[in-house]
Amino acid sequence: MRHERHNLVVIGGGPAGLAAAVAAREAGCSDILLIERDRILGGILNQCIHDGFGLHAFKEALSGPEYADRFIQKLRALNIPVMEKTIVLNLSKDKVMRISHEGEIKEIEAKAVVLAMGCRERTRGAISIPGHRPAGVYTAGTVQNLVNLENIMPGKTVCILGSGDIGLIMARRLTLEGAKVEAVFEVLPYSSGLQRNIRQCLDDYGIPLCLSTTVIDINGPNGRLEGVTVAQVDEKRRPISGTERNVPCDTLLLSVGLIPENELSREAEVSIDMITQGAVVDDSCMTNIPGIFACGNVLHVHDLVDFVSMEATKAGTSAAKYVAGRDGASDCIQVKPGRGVRYVVPQKITHGKNVSIAFRVAAPSCESVIQIKRGTEIIKEEKYSRLHPAEMVWVDLGDLDMSNTDDLEVSVK
């Protein structure tokens, strides 16, 4: 078996991996290898042909492929080697990985690794919808791939379960391609997608959004989906008897959440946050395993790719410093979610320079105050006219005094 050594290996050639590799090279790391399992770079962006990407990073509206191409061109200009059509089979905590590349097995040892594998969609099995198992049931991302890259329409009459952003965007896309989207059903009492996508993808096309409603049965006894049974749910998400109704359709899209791809992380004994299902990291994006960093949707699911790139830039820069022996970690401050906050990333601070934290609130609220406390001291307060679980909140804290090791708590008032 061939054995190679590199200073830095980036696993994943989507938006996170591209930004991390570029940032690491710009920070002085000369020996970088980027590994991507697909035949081309760009990740999920390649099938996102709608615009709206890059408003923060480039101050203009780009399509997904255009956004990816900006970073691919940077990568090529910096002569960063790439291995496409390559699968990382395993990863140890010693940062040794075994890869499969076009039929050849190699072993690669790295001084540092950036995990940027992205995320996957929840499937029907993950949410346990009863009923038949007919053709016509897809995840929203699969349909996006079929329509935008393969030029295949999945059906003519569509129902969508879940109001995640991909599902909302595909409601508009399928309508533009001639399908009839009957409705989007959401089990929560509020949408789980961005408000702008509700307006632009549903309201503008007259597509109903049915809140506190879910699919309780899939009907397709003859091998093809014929309809779904939906019902309203109570505050514990239990179907309410007497509210059932059948909605005829030949296609059901599931847009019911994303799961970070952390199988390799677990193999490397990286600690996983039970809420985010991503790694536990510090303010340099480093995990509990020295030299292994995580960023993008493998760390926690983002709503904007611009934020993925921002976070990945930090991870790549930090990895380059680690390789060069300029890590600079000191004491540890724990960062915890308080009242009204579902999770916070990073979960700990060990460097204290130019600290920013990202978090999601637990429920929608208006005229609220985000409060960040260190022990009993309030170190930051910010007012928000609207907070929503679908929209990640970023707060800059600047430089922190690392000699004061009181925990930070983020809460909503």
C-alpha positions in Angstrom: 0.0 0.0 0.0 1.3 3.4 -0.9 1.9 5.8 2.0 1.9 9.6 1.7 2.5 12.4 4.1 1.0 16.0 4.0 1.0 18.9 6.3 -2.8 19.5 5.9 -5.5 17.3 4.4 -9.0 18.9 3.8 -11.7 16.3 3.5 -14.6 17.6 1.3 -14.6 19.8 -1.8 -17.8 21.7 -1.2 -18.0 25.3 0.0 -16.4 24.6 3.4 -13.5 22.5 2.1 -12.8 25.0 -0.7 -12.7 28.0 1.6 -10.7 26.2 4.2 -8.0 25.1 1.7 -7.7 28.6 0.2 -7.4 30.2 3.7 -4.8 27.7 4.8 -2.6 28.4 1.7 -3.0 32.1 2.2 -2.0 31.7 5.8 1.3 30.1 4.7 0.6 26.3 4.6 2.4 25.1 1.5 1.6 21.4 1.6 -2.2 20.9 1.3 -4.2 18.1 -0.2 -8.0 18.5 -0.8 -10.0 15.2 -1.1 -13.4 15.1 -2.8 -15.5 12.0 -3.4 -17.5 13.5 -6.3 -16.1 13.9 -9.8 -16.1 17.7 -9.6 -15.6 20.3 -6.9 -18.4 22.4 -5.5 -20.5 20.0 -3.5 -24.2 20.7 -3.1 -23.7 24.2 -4.8 -23.6 22.5 -8.2 -27.3 21.7 -8.1 -28.4 25.0 -6.5 -29.0 26.9 -9.7 -31.1 29.6 -8.0 -29.5 32.9 -7.0 -29.1 34.5 -3.6 -25.6 33.2 -2.8 -22.7 35.5 -2.1 -24.6 38.5 -0.7 -22.3 38.6 2.3 -19.1 37.2 0.9 -19.1 38.9 -2.5 -21.8 41.7 -2.1 -23.7 40.3 -5.1 -26.3 37.7 -5.8 -24.8 34.5 -7.4 -26.1 31.1 -8.3 -24.7 28.1 -6.4 -22.3 27.1 -9.3 -21.1 30.7 -9.7 -20.4 30.9 -6.0 -18.5 27.6 -6.0 -16.5 28.7 -9.1 -15.2 31.8 -7.3 -13.5 29.5 -4.8 -12.5 26.9 -7.3 -10.7 29.6 -9.3 -8.9 30.7 -6.2 -7.9 27.1 -5.4 -6.4 26.7 -8.9 -4.6 30.0 -8.8 -2.9 28.9 -5.6 -2.0 25.5 -7.1 -3.6 23.5 -4.3 -3.6 19.7 -5.3 -7.0 18.0 -5.5 -8.0 14.3 -5.5 -11.4 14.0 -7.0 -13.4 10.7 -7.2 -11.8 9.8 -3.9 -13.4 8.3 -0.8 -11.9 8.5 2.7 -12.5 5.0 4.1 -11.4 5.7 7.7 -9.6 8.3 9.8 -7.7 7.7 13.1 -7.2 10.1 15.9 -3.5 10.1 14.9 -4.7 11.7 11.6 -3.9 8.7 9.5 -6.5 7.9 6.8 -7.1 5.2 4.2 -8.5 6.4 0.9 -9.8 4.8 -2.2 -8.9 6.6 -5.5 -9.9 5.1 -8.8 -9.4 1.5 -7.6 -6.2 2.2 -5.6 -6.0 2.1 -1.9 -3.6 4.6 -0.3 -2.7 5.6 3.3 -2.2 9.3 4.0 -0.8 10.7 7.2 -1.3 14.4 8.0 -0.1 16.9 10.6 -3.6 18.5 10.5 -7.0 17.6 9.1 -10.0 19.8 8.3 -13.3 18.0 8.3 -15.6 19.5 5.7 -17.8 16.6 4.7 -21.1 18.5 4.7 -24.4 16.9 5.7 -27.1 14.6 4.4 -30.9 14.7 4.3 -33.2 12.9 6.7 -35.2 10.2 4.9 -38.6 8.6 5.3 -37.1 6.0 7.6 -35.7 8.6 9.9 -39.1 10.0 10.6 -41.1 6.7 10.4 -44.0 7.6 8.1 -46.3 4.5 7.9 -47.9 3.3 4.7 -47.0 1.7 1.4 -43.5 1.9 -0.1 -44.3 3.1 -3.6 -42.2 4.9 -6.2 -42.5 8.7 -6.0 -41.2 9.4 -2.5 -38.0 11.5 -2.6 -35.9 13.7 -0.4 -36.0 17.3 -1.6 -32.2 17.4 -2.4 -32.6 14.3 -4.6 -35.3 15.9 -6.7 -33.2 19.1 -6.9 -30.4 16.9 -8.4 -32.8 15.2 -10.8 -34.4 18.4 -12.1 -31.3 20.7 -12.2 -28.5 18.3 -13.2 -30.2 15.3 -14.8 -33.1 17.1 -16.5 -35.6 14.6 -15.1 -39.0 15.5 -13.7 -40.1 13.2 -10.8 -43.8 13.7 -11.3 -46.7 16.1 -12.1 -48.6 16.5 -8.8 -46.5 17.2 -5.8 -46.8 17.4 -2.0 -43.9 18.5 0.2 -43.5 17.5 3.8 -41.3 19.9 5.8 -40.6 23.6 5.2 -36.8 23.4 5.1 -35.2 25.7 2.6 -34.5 23.1 0.0 -38.1 22.0 0.0 -39.3 25.6 -0.4 -36.9 26.2 -3.2 -38.0 23.0 -5.0 -41.7 24.0 -4.6 -40.9 27.0 -6.8 -38.6 25.1 -9.1 -41.2 22.3 -9.8 -43.9 24.9 -10.4 -41.8 26.7 -12.9 -41.2 23.3 -14.7 -45.0 22.7 -15.0 -45.8 20.6 -11.9 -48.7 21.3 -9.6 -47.5 21.7 -6.0 -50.5 21.0 -3.8 -49.1 22.3 -0.5 -46.2 22.3 1.9 -47.0 20.6 5.2 -45.0 21.5 8.3 -45.4 19.6 11.6 -44.2 22.7 13.6 -46.4 25.7 14.3 -43.9 27.8 12.3 -41.8 27.4 9.2 -38.4 25.8 9.5 -37.1 27.7 6.4 -35.9 31.3 5.9 -38.6 33.9 5.7 -37.4 35.2 2.3 -37.9 31.7 0.9 -41.5 31.6 2.2 -42.3 34.8 0.4 -40.4 34.1 -2.8 -41.1 30.4 -3.2 -44.5 29.9 -1.8 -46.4 33.2 -1.5 -45.4 34.4 -4.9 -46.7 31.2 -6.5 -49.9 30.7 -4.4 -48.6 27.5 -2.8 -50.2 26.9 0.6 -48.1 26.4 3.7 -50.1 24.2 6.2 -48.5 24.5 9.7 -49.0 22.0 12.5 -49.8 19.4 9.9 -48.0 16.3 8.9 -48.2 13.2 6.7 -49.6 10.2 8.6 -49.9 7.7 5.7 -48.5 7.1 2.3 -50.9 5.6 -0.2 -49.6 3.6 -3.2 -50.9 0.0 -3.2 -50.1 -0.4 -6.9 -46.4 0.5 -6.8 -46.7 4.2 -7.5 -47.6 7.0 -5.1 -51.3 7.9 -5.4 -51.7 10.3 -2.5 -50.9 11.1 1.1 -53.1 11.3 4.2 -52.4 14.4 6.3 -53.6 15.5 9.7 -53.3 18.4 12.0 -51.2 17.8 15.1 -51.4 19.0 18.7 -48.6 20.7 20.8 -46.9 17.3 21.2 -47.0 16.7 17.5 -49.6 13.9 17.8 -52.2 13.7 15.0 -55.6 15.1 16.0 -58.4 12.6 15.3 -61.0 13.9 12.9 -58.6 16.2 11.0 -57.4 13.6 8.5 -57.7 14.2 4.8 -56.4 12.6 1.6 -54.4 14.7 -0.8 -53.9 13.1 -4.3 -50.4 13.3 -5.7 -47.8 11.3 -7.6 -44.8 12.7 -5.8 -43.9 13.4 -2.2 -40.8 15.5 -1.3 -39.3 15.2 2.2 -37.6 18.4 3.5 -37.4 17.3 7.1 -33.9 18.3 8.2 -30.2 17.7 7.6 -27.7 15.5 9.5 -23.9 16.3 9.6 -21.8 13.6 8.0 -19.7 12.7 11.0 -18.9 9.0 10.6 -15.2 9.8 10.0 -15.3 12.2 13.0 -16.6 9.4 15.3 -13.9 7.0 14.0 -11.3 9.6 15.0 -12.8 9.8 18.5 -13.9 13.4 18.0 -16.5 14.5 20.6 -19.9 15.1 19.1 -22.5 17.6 20.4 -25.8 15.9 21.0 -27.8 18.8 19.7 -25.9 19.9 16.6 -24.8 16.3 15.8 -21.5 17.9 14.8 -18.1 18.2 16.5 -17.5 20.0 19.8 -15.0 22.7 18.8 -13.2 25.7 20.2 -12.9 29.2 18.8 -10.3 28.1 16.2 -12.7 25.3 15.0 -10.4 22.7 16.5 -12.0 19.6 18.0 -11.0 17.7 21.1 -8.4 15.9 19.0 -5.4 18.2 18.5 -4.9 19.0 14.8 -8.4 17.9 13.7 -10.6 20.9 12.7 -14.3 21.0 11.6 -16.3 23.6 9.7 -19.4 24.1 7.6 -22.4 21.8 7.6 -20.4 18.9 9.1 -20.0 21.1 12.2 -23.6 22.4 12.4 -26.2 23.0 9.7 -26.0 26.6 8.3 -28.7 28.5 6.5 -26.4 30.6 4.3 -23.3 29.4 2.4 -21.6 32.8 3.1 -21.5 31.8 6.8 -20.1 28.4 5.8 -17.2 30.1 4.0 -16.6 32.5 6.8 -16.4 29.7 9.3 -14.2 27.6 7.0 -11.8 30.4 6.5 -11.2 30.5 10.2 -10.7 26.7 10.3 -8.2 26.8 7.4 -6.3 29.6 8.9 -6.2 27.9 12.3 -5.1 24.6 10.8 -2.2 26.4 9.0 -1.1 28.0 12.3 -1.3 24.5 14.0 0.9 23.0 11.3 3.4 25.9 11.8 3.4 25.4 15.5 1.7 28.8 16.1 -1.5 27.5 17.8 -1.4 29.8 20.8 -4.1 28.0 22.8 -4.4 29.0 26.5 -7.1 28.5 29.2 -10.5 27.1 28.4 -13.8 29.0 28.7 -17.0 26.9 28.2 -19.8 28.4 26.1 -23.3 27.2 27.1 -26.8 27.8 25.7 -29.1 29.4 28.2 -32.8 30.2 28.2 -34.3 30.3 24.8 -31.2 29.1 23.0 -31.0 25.7 21.4 -27.2 25.4 20.8 -24.0 27.5 20.6 -20.9 27.0 18.4 -18.1 27.1 19.4 -18.7 25.2 22.7 -15.4 26.4 24.2 -12.9 29.2 23.8 -9.2 28.6 24.1 -7.6 31.4 22.2 -9.7 34.5 22.9 -8.8 36.5 19.8 -11.5 38.0 17.6 -14.1 35.6 19.0 -17.5 35.2 17.3 -20.2 32.8 18.3 -23.1 31.3 16.3 -26.3 30.0 17.7 -30.0 29.2 17.0 -32.9 30.2 19.2 -35.3 27.5 20.4 -38.5 29.3 19.3 -39.6 32.3 17.3 -39.9 35.6 19.2 -40.3 39.3 18.6 -38.7 42.3 20.3 -36.1 40.2 22.1 -32.7 40.8 23.6 -29.8 38.4 23.2 -27.8 38.5 26.4 -24.3 37.0 26.9 -23.1 36.7 30.4 -19.7 35.8 31.9 -20.4 34.5 35.3 -22.6 37.3 36.7 -21.3 40.0 34.3 -23.2 40.9 31.2 -20.6 41.3 28.5 -22.9 41.9 25.6 -26.6 42.7 24.9 -28.2 43.1 21.5 -31.8 43.8 20.6 -33.6 42.0 17.8 -36.9 42.8 16.3 -37.3 39.2 15.3 -35.6 35.9 16.1 -36.4 32.6 14.4 -34.9 29.0 14.7 -34.4 28.9 10.9 -32.0 31.9 11.0 -28.6 31.5 12.7 -27.5 34.4 14.8 -23.8 35.5 14.8 -22.4 37.7 17.5 -18.9 39.2 17.6 -17.3 39.3 21.0 -13.9 40.7 20.1 -10.9 39.7 22.3 -11.6 38.0 25.6 -9.6 38.0 28.8 -8.5 34.4 29.0 -7.3 34.7 32.7 -11.0 35.0 33.7 -12.3 31.4 33.1 -15.9 31.9 34.1 -18.3 30.2 31.6 -20.1 32.2 29.0 -23.9 31.8 28.8 -26.0 32.9 25.8 -29.7 33.5 26.5 -32.8 35.2 25.1 -34.7 37.7 27.2 
